[in-house]
Each structure stands twice: as structure tokens, then as C-alpha cells.
Amino acid sequence: MGQNNCMSPGFPRPPINPSEEYVCTDVYTVRSGDTLYSISQKYNVSVSMLMEANRILNPYNLRYGQKICIPGKKSDCMKPEHYPYEKKTDTMGTRMSP
């Protein structure tokens, strides 16, 4: 689902739980027919969180090709599915290419 960014999008205020640190866990490029609701369903985040993370005031004003930050907990960036590839080693412990 896109590239791994795991970077701070500079939230105006901490979303939902101020004790959690949120970052941009993915970047989605808006396609024809997309809505914030459909994007929120695809990534399992709320529309309000998408709006806040991307400073969107009008949820009906998406543009084709627009880049949307997909917010998530910073701790989620540390999970293996966010790494672009697994570090593979041979039986001697030498790192192999992905």
C-alpha cells in the first residue's frame, strides 16, 4: 500500500489520545472517484483523523493526484510490515540482497 514514510505530518494538535504520538505511516495518492470516507475505510482510520492530519477543511474538495497522509501511531511504524524488505542472511550470517 504505498511507500513507508513514518514521518511526523505536523498535526495541529494530538489526535484523539494526547499520550500517543501520531505520524504519517503511509502516503496515498487520490484517484478518480475517491472520497475521504473510502480512503478512511481502506486504511481503517477515521475521516476526522484524515482531515486533521492533512489539514483538510472541506472533505468534498479532494483533487485527483493529491497526496494524503495516512496517520497512525508512531509505535505502529516499528512493526515489521512497515519495513520495505526483510533483512535476509544466508546460513553464514552474511546479509543478502532483498
N, CA, C and O atoms as a GROMACS GRO file, in nm:
protein
  392
    1MET      N    1   0.081  -0.119   0.000
    1MET     CA    2   0.000   0.000   0.000
    1MET      C    3   0.085   0.125   0.000
    1MET      O    4   0.079   0.199   0.098
    2GLY      N    5   0.161   0.153  -0.096
    2GLY     CA    6   0.238   0.275  -0.100
    2GLY      C    7   0.372   0.261  -0.030
    2GLY      O    8   0.415   0.152   0.007
    3GLN      N    9   0.436   0.375  -0.014
    3GLN     CA   10   0.569   0.373   0.045
    3GLN      C   11   0.562   0.399   0.194
    3GLN      O   12   0.464   0.455   0.244
    4ASN      N   13   0.663   0.357   0.265
    4ASN     CA   14   0.670   0.377   0.409
    4ASN      C   15   0.735   0.512   0.437
    4ASN      O   16   0.848   0.536   0.396
    5ASN      N   17   0.663   0.599   0.506
    5ASN     CA   18   0.719   0.729   0.539
    5ASN      C   19   0.743   0.744   0.687
    5ASN      O   20   0.849   0.793   0.728
    6CYS      N   21   0.647   0.704   0.768
    6CYS     CA   22   0.659   0.712   0.913
    6CYS      C   23   0.727   0.841   0.955
    6CYS      O   24   0.827   0.840   1.027
    7MET      N   25   0.672   0.951   0.911
    7MET     CA   26   0.727   1.081   0.946
    7MET      C   27   0.617   1.166   1.007
    7MET      O   28   0.499   1.143   0.981
    8SER      N   29   0.655   1.260   1.086
    8SER     CA   30   0.557   1.345   1.152
    8SER      C   31   0.494   1.440   1.051
    8SER      O   32   0.566   1.515   0.984
    9PRO      N   33   0.362   1.438   1.039
    9PRO     CA   34   0.297   1.530   0.947
    9PRO      C   35   0.271   1.666   1.010
    9PRO      O   36   0.213   1.753   0.946
   10GLY      N   37   0.313   1.686   1.134
   10GLY     CA   38   0.292   1.814   1.200
   10GLY      C   39   0.145   1.836   1.234
   10GLY      O   40   0.086   1.937   1.195
   11PHE      N   41   0.087   1.743   1.307
   11PHE     CA   42  -0.053   1.756   1.345
   11PHE      C   43  -0.074   1.887   1.420
   11PHE      O   44   0.008   1.924   1.503
   12PRO      N   45  -0.184   1.958   1.392
   12PRO     CA   46  -0.214   2.082   1.463
   12PRO      C   47  -0.231   2.058   1.613
   12PRO      O   48  -0.194   2.143   1.694
   13ARG      N   49  -0.287   1.946   1.650
   13ARG     CA   50  -0.299   1.907   1.790
   13ARG      C   51  -0.300   1.755   1.792
   13ARG      O   52  -0.337   1.693   1.692
   14PRO      N   53  -0.260   1.693   1.902
   14PRO     CA   54  -0.256   1.547   1.905
   14PRO      C   55  -0.395   1.488   1.882
   14PRO      O   56  -0.488   1.523   1.955
   15PRO      N   57  -0.411   1.400   1.784
   15PRO     CA   58  -0.540   1.340   1.757
   15PRO      C   59  -0.582   1.242   1.867
   15PRO      O   60  -0.499   1.167   1.918
   16ILE      N   61  -0.706   1.244   1.901
   16ILE     CA   62  -0.773   1.152   1.992
   16ILE      C   63  -0.705   1.136   2.128
   16ILE      O   64  -0.758   1.185   2.228
   17ASN      N   65  -0.592   1.072   2.135
   17ASN     CA   66  -0.528   1.043   2.262
   17ASN      C   67  -0.396   1.119   2.270
   17ASN      O   68  -0.300   1.081   2.202
   18PRO      N   69  -0.388   1.225   2.352
   18PRO     CA   70  -0.266   1.306   2.355
   18PRO      C   71  -0.142   1.230   2.403
   18PRO      O   72  -0.031   1.277   2.381
   19SER      N   73  -0.159   1.115   2.468
   19SER     CA   74  -0.042   1.040   2.513
   19SER      C   75   0.021   0.959   2.400
   19SER      O   76   0.134   0.913   2.413
   20GLU      N   77  -0.050   0.943   2.291
   20GLU     CA   78   0.002   0.869   2.174
   20GLU      C   79   0.065   0.968   2.077
   20GLU      O   80   0.012   1.077   2.057
   21GLU      N   81   0.177   0.932   2.018
   21GLU     CA   82   0.237   1.016   1.916
   21GLU      C   83   0.198   0.961   1.780
   21GLU      O   84   0.220   0.843   1.751
   22TYR      N   85   0.140   1.047   1.696
   22TYR     CA   86   0.094   1.007   1.564
   22TYR      C   87   0.188   1.059   1.457
   22TYR      O   88   0.242   1.169   1.467
   23VAL      N   89   0.205   0.977   1.354
   23VAL     CA   90   0.291   1.012   1.242
   23VAL      C   91   0.221   0.970   1.114
   23VAL      O   92   0.116   0.907   1.116
   24CYS      N   93   0.282   1.006   1.004
   24CYS     CA   94   0.231   0.966   0.873
   24CYS      C   95   0.289   0.827   0.843
   24CYS      O   96   0.407   0.813   0.813
   25THR      N   97   0.203   0.724   0.851
   25THR     CA   98   0.252   0.588   0.831
   25THR      C   99   0.250   0.545   0.685
   25THR      O  100   0.313   0.446   0.648
   26ASP      N  101   0.178   0.620   0.602
   26ASP     CA  102   0.171   0.589   0.460
   26ASP      C  103   0.126   0.716   0.388
   26ASP      O  104   0.072   0.807   0.451
   27VAL      N  105   0.148   0.721   0.259
   27VAL     CA  106   0.100   0.832   0.177
   27VAL      C  107   0.018   0.772   0.065
   27VAL      O  108   0.063   0.681  -0.006
   28TYR      N  109  -0.104   0.823   0.050
   28TYR     CA  110  -0.196   0.772  -0.052
   28TYR      C  111  -0.215   0.880  -0.157
   28TYR      O  112  -0.232   0.997  -0.124
   29THR      N  113  -0.213   0.841  -0.284
   29THR     CA  114  -0.240   0.934  -0.393
   29THR      C  115  -0.386   0.919  -0.434
   29THR      O  116  -0.430   0.810  -0.471
   30VAL      N  117  -0.459   1.029  -0.428
   30VAL     CA  118  -0.603   1.028  -0.458
   30VAL      C  119  -0.626   0.992  -0.604
   30VAL      O  120  -0.560   1.044  -0.694
   31ARG      N  121  -0.720   0.901  -0.624
   31ARG     CA  122  -0.759   0.857  -0.759
   31ARG      C  123  -0.898   0.907  -0.790
   31ARG      O  124  -0.970   0.952  -0.702
   32SER      N  125  -0.935   0.898  -0.914
   32SER     CA  126  -1.069   0.938  -0.955
   32SER      C  127  -1.174   0.856  -0.879
   32SER      O  128  -1.164   0.733  -0.874
   33GLY      N  129  -1.272   0.922  -0.822
   33GLY     CA  130  -1.379   0.854  -0.750
   33GLY      C  131  -1.353   0.836  -0.602
   33GLY      O  132  -1.443   0.795  -0.529
   34ASP      N  133  -1.232   0.866  -0.556
   34ASP     CA  134  -1.201   0.852  -0.414
   34ASP      C  135  -1.275   0.957  -0.331
   34ASP      O  136  -1.300   1.069  -0.377
   35THR      N  137  -1.309   0.919  -0.210
   35THR     CA  138  -1.362   1.011  -0.110
   35THR      C  139  -1.280   0.991   0.017
   35THR      O  140  -1.212   0.889   0.032
   36LEU      N  141  -1.287   1.086   0.108
   36LEU     CA  142  -1.217   1.066   0.234
   36LEU      C  143  -1.273   0.944   0.306
   36LEU      O  144  -1.200   0.871   0.372
   37TYR      N  145  -1.404   0.922   0.291
   37TYR     CA  146  -1.465   0.805   0.354
   37TYR      C  147  -1.406   0.676   0.297
   37TYR      O  148  -1.371   0.586   0.373
   38SER      N  149  -1.396   0.666   0.165
   38SER     CA  150  -1.343   0.542   0.105
   38SER      C  151  -1.197   0.521   0.143
   38SER      O  152  -1.154   0.408   0.165
   39ILE      N  153  -1.120   0.629   0.151
   39ILE     CA  154  -0.980   0.618   0.192
   39ILE      C  155  -0.972   0.576   0.338
   39ILE      O  156  -0.889   0.494   0.376
   40SER      N  157  -1.060   0.634   0.421
   40SER     CA  158  -1.060   0.600   0.564
   40SER      C  159  -1.094   0.453   0.585
   40SER      O  160  -1.036   0.388   0.673
   41GLN      N  161  -1.186   0.400   0.506
   41GLN     CA  162  -1.222   0.259   0.515
   41GLN      C  163  -1.107   0.169   0.472
   41GLN      O  164  -1.082   0.065   0.533
   42LYS      N  165  -1.038   0.210   0.367
   42LYS     CA  166  -0.927   0.130   0.315
   42LYS      C  167  -0.814   0.118   0.418
   42LYS      O  168  -0.750   0.013   0.430
   43TYR      N  169  -0.789   0.227   0.492
   43TYR     CA  170  -0.678   0.230   0.587
   43TYR      C  171  -0.720   0.217   0.732
   43TYR      O  172  -0.637   0.222   0.823
   44ASN      N  173  -0.850   0.200   0.754
   44ASN     CA  174  -0.903   0.181   0.890
   44ASN      C  175  -0.868   0.297   0.984
   44ASN      O  176  -0.826   0.276   1.098
   45VAL      N  177  -0.887   0.418   0.935
   45VAL     CA  178  -0.873   0.540   1.016
   45VAL      C  179  -0.999   0.623   0.997
   45VAL      O  180  -1.071   0.605   0.899
   46SER      N  181  -1.026   0.712   1.090
   46SER     CA  182  -1.148   0.793   1.080
   46SER      C  183  -1.130   0.906   0.979
   46SER      O  184  -1.019   0.952   0.952
   47VAL      N  185  -1.243   0.950   0.923
   47VAL     CA  186  -1.242   1.063   0.831
   47VAL      C  187  -1.188   1.187   0.903
   47VAL      O  188  -1.109   1.263   0.847
   48SER      N  189  -1.231   1.206   1.029
   48SER     CA  190  -1.186   1.324   1.103
   48SER      C  191  -1.034   1.322   1.124
   48SER      O  192  -0.970   1.427   1.122
   49MET      N  193  -0.977   1.203   1.145
   49MET     CA  194  -0.831   1.194   1.162
   49MET      C  195  -0.761   1.226   1.030
   49MET      O  196  -0.658   1.294   1.030
   50LEU      N  197  -0.815   1.178   0.918
   50LEU     CA  198  -0.757   1.212   0.787
   50LEU      C  199  -0.762   1.362   0.764
   50LEU      O  200  -0.666   1.423   0.716
   51MET      N  201  -0.877   1.422   0.798
   51MET     CA  202  -0.893   1.566   0.780
   51MET      C  203  -0.793   1.643   0.866
   51MET      O  204  -0.732   1.739   0.819
   52GLU      N  205  -0.776   1.601   0.989
   52GLU     CA  206  -0.686   1.670   1.080
   52GLU      C  207  -0.540   1.654   1.036
   52GLU      O  208  -0.465   1.751   1.035
   53ALA      N  209  -0.502   1.533   1.001
   53ALA     CA  210  -0.363   1.506   0.961
   53ALA      C  211  -0.323   1.582   0.836
   53ALA      O  212  -0.207   1.619   0.819
   54ASN      N  213  -0.421   1.604   0.747
   54ASN     CA  214  -0.392   1.668   0.620
   54ASN      C  215  -0.442   1.812   0.613
   54ASN      O  216  -0.435   1.876   0.508
   55ARG      N  217  -0.493   1.862   0.727
   55ARG     CA  218  -0.546   1.999   0.735
   55ARG      C  219  -0.650   2.025   0.627
   55ARG      O  220  -0.648   2.128   0.559
   56ILE      N  221  -0.740   1.930   0.612
   56ILE     CA  222  -0.847   1.940   0.512
   56ILE      C  223  -0.969   2.003   0.580
   56ILE      O  224  -1.019   1.951   0.679
   57LEU      N  225  -1.016   2.114   0.526
   57LEU     CA  226  -1.132   2.181   0.582
   57LEU      C  227  -1.262   2.134   0.517
   57LEU      O  228  -1.365   2.124   0.583
   58ASN      N  229  -1.255   2.106   0.387
   58ASN     CA  230  -1.373   2.061   0.313
   58ASN      C  231  -1.349   1.918   0.263
   58ASN      O  232  -1.270   1.898   0.170
   59PRO      N  233  -1.416   1.819   0.323
   59PRO     CA  234  -1.391   1.679   0.285
   59PRO      C  235  -1.434   1.645   0.142
   59PRO      O  236  -1.399   1.539   0.090
   60TYR      N  237  -1.510   1.734   0.077
   60TYR     CA  238  -1.556   1.709  -0.059
   60TYR      C  239  -1.466   1.775  -0.163
   60TYR      O  240  -1.499   1.777  -0.282
   61ASN      N  241  -1.354   1.827  -0.120
   61ASN     CA  242  -1.266   1.900  -0.210
   61ASN      C  243  -1.135   1.827  -0.236
   61ASN      O  244  -1.029   1.890  -0.240
   62LEU      N  245  -1.141   1.695  -0.254
   62LEU     CA  246  -1.020   1.618  -0.290
   62LEU      C  247  -0.988   1.640  -0.437
   62LEU      O  248  -1.078   1.657  -0.519
   63ARG      N  249  -0.860   1.638  -0.469
   63ARG     CA  250  -0.819   1.653  -0.608
   63ARG      C  251  -0.746   1.527  -0.655
   63ARG      O  252  -0.669   1.467  -0.580
   64TYR      N  253  -0.772   1.488  -0.778
   64TYR     CA  254  -0.702   1.376  -0.839
   64TYR      C  255  -0.552   1.402  -0.830
   64TYR      O  256  -0.505   1.511  -0.866
   65GLY      N  257  -0.476   1.304  -0.782
   65GLY     CA  258  -0.331   1.316  -0.771
   65GLY      C  259  -0.283   1.374  -0.639
   65GLY      O  260  -0.163   1.374  -0.610
   66GLN      N  261  -0.376   1.424  -0.558
   66GLN     CA  262  -0.341   1.481  -0.427
   66GLN      C  263  -0.281   1.373  -0.338
   66GLN      O  264  -0.328   1.259  -0.338
   67LYS      N  265  -0.177   1.407  -0.264
   67LYS     CA  266  -0.113   1.314  -0.171
   67LYS      C  267  -0.178   1.331  -0.034
   67LYS      O  268  -0.186   1.442   0.018
   68ILE      N  269  -0.223   1.220   0.023
   68ILE     CA  270  -0.290   1.220   0.152
   68ILE      C  271  -0.204   1.142   0.252
   68ILE      O  272  -0.168   1.027   0.227
   69CYS      N  273  -0.172   1.207   0.364
   69CYS     CA  274  -0.101   1.140   0.472
   69CYS      C  275  -0.198   1.046   0.542
   69CYS      O  276  -0.309   1.086   0.579
   70ILE      N  277  -0.157   0.921   0.561
   70ILE     CA  278  -0.238   0.825   0.637
   70ILE      C  279  -0.178   0.820   0.777
   70ILE      O  280  -0.068   0.769   0.797
   71PRO      N  281  -0.252   0.874   0.875
   71PRO     CA  282  -0.198   0.882   1.010
   71PRO      C  283  -0.206   0.750   1.084
   71PRO      O  284  -0.295   0.668   1.060
   72GLY      N  285  -0.112   0.730   1.173
   72GLY     CA  286  -0.111   0.613   1.258
   72GLY      C  287  -0.022   0.637   1.378
   72GLY      O  288   0.049   0.737   1.384
   73LYS      N  289  -0.028   0.547   1.472
   73LYS     CA  290   0.056   0.559   1.592
   73LYS      C  291   0.201   0.539   1.555
   73LYS      O  292   0.235   0.453   1.473
   74LYS      N  293   0.286   0.618   1.616
   74LYS     CA  294   0.430   0.606   1.589
   74LYS      C  295   0.478   0.465   1.621
   74LYS      O  296   0.565   0.411   1.553
   75SER      N  297   0.420   0.406   1.724
   75SER     CA  298   0.461   0.270   1.762
   75SER      C  299   0.431   0.169   1.652
   75SER      O  300   0.497   0.066   1.644
   76ASP      N  301   0.331   0.198   1.565
   76ASP     CA  302   0.298   0.108   1.454
   76ASP      C  303   0.408   0.107   1.348
   76ASP      O  304   0.420   0.010   1.272
   77CYS      N  305   0.489   0.212   1.343
   77CYS     CA  306   0.597   0.218   1.244
   77CYS      C  307   0.706   0.118   1.274
   77CYS      O  308   0.785   0.082   1.187
   78MET      N  309   0.710   0.072   1.397
   78MET     CA  310   0.814  -0.021   1.436
   78MET      C  311   0.777  -0.165   1.404
   78MET      O  312   0.859  -0.255   1.420
   79LYS      N  313   0.654  -0.187   1.357
   79LYS     CA  314   0.610  -0.323   1.325
   79LYS      C  315   0.673  -0.367   1.193
   79LYS      O  316   0.694  -0.284   1.104
   80PRO      N  317   0.702  -0.494   1.177
   80PRO     CA  318   0.771  -0.545   1.058
   80PRO      C  319   0.703  -0.512   0.926
   80PRO      O  320   0.773  -0.495   0.825
   81GLU      N  321   0.570  -0.502   0.921
   81GLU     CA  322   0.505  -0.478   0.792
   81GLU      C  323   0.537  -0.340   0.735
   81GLU      O  324   0.507  -0.314   0.619
   82HIS      N  325   0.597  -0.252   0.814
   82HIS     CA  326   0.633  -0.120   0.765
   82HIS      C  327   0.774  -0.114   0.709
   82HIS      O  328   0.814  -0.012   0.653
   83TYR      N  329   0.851  -0.223   0.721
   83TYR     CA  330   0.984  -0.224   0.665
   83TYR      C  331   0.974  -0.262   0.518
   83TYR      O  332   0.898  -0.352   0.482
   84PRO      N  333   1.052  -0.194   0.430
   84PRO     CA  334   1.039  -0.220   0.287
   84PRO      C  335   1.080  -0.361   0.247
   84PRO      O  336   1.030  -0.414   0.148
   85TYR      N  337   1.168  -0.422   0.321
   85TYR     CA  338   1.207  -0.561   0.294
   85TYR      C  339   1.267  -0.619   0.421
   85TYR      O  340   1.313  -0.547   0.510
   86GLU      N  341   1.265  -0.749   0.426
   86GLU     CA  342   1.324  -0.818   0.540
   86GLU      C  343   1.473  -0.827   0.520
   86GLU      O  344   1.520  -0.849   0.409
   87LYS      N  345   1.548  -0.811   0.627
   87LYS     CA  346   1.692  -0.832   0.617
   87LYS      C  347   1.716  -0.981   0.615
   87LYS      O  348   1.690  -1.051   0.712
   88LYS      N  349   1.766  -1.029   0.503
   88LYS     CA  350   1.788  -1.172   0.487
   88LYS      C  351   1.936  -1.203   0.501
   88LYS      O  352   2.021  -1.129   0.452
   89THR      N  353   1.963  -1.311   0.567
   89THR     CA  354   2.103  -1.354   0.580
   89THR      C  355   2.113  -1.498   0.534
   89THR      O  356   2.017  -1.574   0.542
   90ASP      N  357   2.230  -1.534   0.486
   90ASP     CA  358   2.249  -1.674   0.449
   90ASP      C  359   2.286  -1.752   0.576
   90ASP      O  360   2.284  -1.697   0.686
   91THR      N  361   2.319  -1.877   0.560
   91THR     CA  362   2.348  -1.962   0.677
   91THR      C  363   2.475  -1.920   0.751
   91THR      O  364   2.496  -1.959   0.866
   92MET      N  365   2.558  -1.841   0.686
   92MET     CA  366   2.682  -1.793   0.748
   92MET      C  367   2.661  -1.658   0.818
   92MET      O  368   2.754  -1.605   0.878
   93GLY      N  369   2.539  -1.603   0.812
   93GLY     CA  370   2.511  -1.475   0.876
   93GLY      C  371   2.544  -1.354   0.790
   93GLY      O  372   2.538  -1.241   0.839
   94THR      N  373   2.578  -1.376   0.662
   94THR     CA  374   2.608  -1.266   0.573
   94THR      C  375   2.478  -1.213   0.515
   94THR      O  376   2.391  -1.290   0.473
   95ARG      N  377   2.465  -1.081   0.513
   95ARG     CA  378   2.341  -1.022   0.461
   95ARG      C  379   2.332  -1.039   0.311
   95ARG      O  380   2.429  -1.018   0.238
   96MET      N  381   2.213  -1.078   0.266
   96MET     CA  382   2.186  -1.098   0.125
   96MET      C  383   2.101  -0.983   0.075
   96MET      O  384   2.034  -0.917   0.154
   97SER      N  385   2.102  -0.957  -0.057
   97SER     CA  386   2.016  -0.850  -0.111
   97SER      C  387   1.869  -0.890  -0.103
   97SER      O  388   1.835  -1.009  -0.100
   98PRO      N  389   1.781  -0.786  -0.101
   98PRO     CA  390   1.636  -0.813  -0.091
   98PRO      C  391   1.581  -0.885  -0.210
   98PRO      O  392   1.461  -0.914  -0.215
   0.00000   0.00000   0.00000
